[in-house]
Amino acid sequence: MASENLIYKYKSFNKNSLAIFINCELYFANAESFNDPFDTQLKLYEALRVFVDEHQEYEFPEDDSEIRRICIEAESEIKKLVFFP
């Protein structure tokens, strides 16, 4: 098995960690409990720019203000759905 297909999660062994294997589920803490506010920063625009730069068949428009606006709006909606339910 290739290492890029693995996820490692280090936990103490107890009934909650055993439930990971029994239920085939992982627990993810709510972002409000994180001690680093940068852990939940989404950067869709920057990720999109990197993707476009790496794939020459795509081009970014010179005026990307609409793309920026859409990314900011999407980040806000994702945070509402995923990080702070």
C-alpha positions in Angstrom: 0.0 0.0 0.0 1.4 3.4 -1.0 2.0 5.8 1.9 0.0 8.6 0.3 -3.1 6.5 0.9 -2.7 6.4 4.7 -4.0 8.6 7.4 -2.3 8.6 10.8 -4.1 9.6 13.9 -2.2 9.3 17.3 -4.5 8.8 20.2 -4.4 7.2 23.6 -6.1 3.8 23.7 -9.6 3.9 25.3 -13.2 3.2 24.5 -13.4 6.3 22.2 -10.3 5.3 20.2 -11.7 1.7 20.0 -14.9 3.1 18.5 -12.8 4.4 15.6 -12.2 0.8 14.5 -15.5 -0.6 15.4 -17.6 2.1 13.7 -15.1 3.0 11.0 -15.4 6.6 12.0 -13.0 9.4 12.8 -13.7 12.2 15.2 -12.9 15.8 14.2 -13.2 18.5 16.8 -15.3 21.6 16.2 -13.1 24.4 15.0 -14.3 26.6 17.8 -12.2 24.4 20.2 -9.0 24.9 18.3 -6.3 26.9 20.0 -4.9 28.3 16.7 -7.3 30.6 14.7 -5.2 30.0 11.6 -6.1 26.2 11.6 -9.5 27.0 10.0 -8.5 29.6 7.5 -9.7 28.7 4.0 -7.7 30.1 1.1 -9.7 29.1 -2.0 -8.5 31.9 -4.2 -4.8 31.1 -3.5 -5.5 27.4 -4.0 -7.2 28.1 -7.3 -4.3 30.3 -8.4 -1.8 27.5 -7.7 -4.0 25.0 -9.5 -4.2 27.3 -12.6 -0.4 27.9 -12.5 0.3 24.2 -12.4 -2.1 23.3 -15.2 -1.1 25.2 -18.3 -4.3 24.4 -20.2 -6.2 26.9 -17.9 -5.7 30.6 -17.8 -6.7 33.1 -15.2 -8.4 36.3 -16.5 -6.5 39.6 -16.1 -9.4 41.0 -14.1 -10.0 38.4 -11.5 -12.1 40.5 -9.1 -15.2 38.3 -9.8 -13.3 35.1 -9.1 -12.0 36.7 -5.9 -15.5 37.7 -4.8 -16.9 34.2 -5.5 -14.0 32.6 -3.5 -14.6 34.8 -0.5 -18.4 34.1 -0.6 -17.7 30.4 -0.9 -15.2 30.4 2.0 -17.9 32.1 4.2 -20.5 29.5 3.3 -18.1 26.6 3.8 -17.2 27.9 7.3 -20.9 28.1 8.2 -21.5 24.5 7.1 -18.3 22.8 8.2 -16.5 24.6 10.9 -19.3 26.3 12.9 -22.5 24.3 12.6 
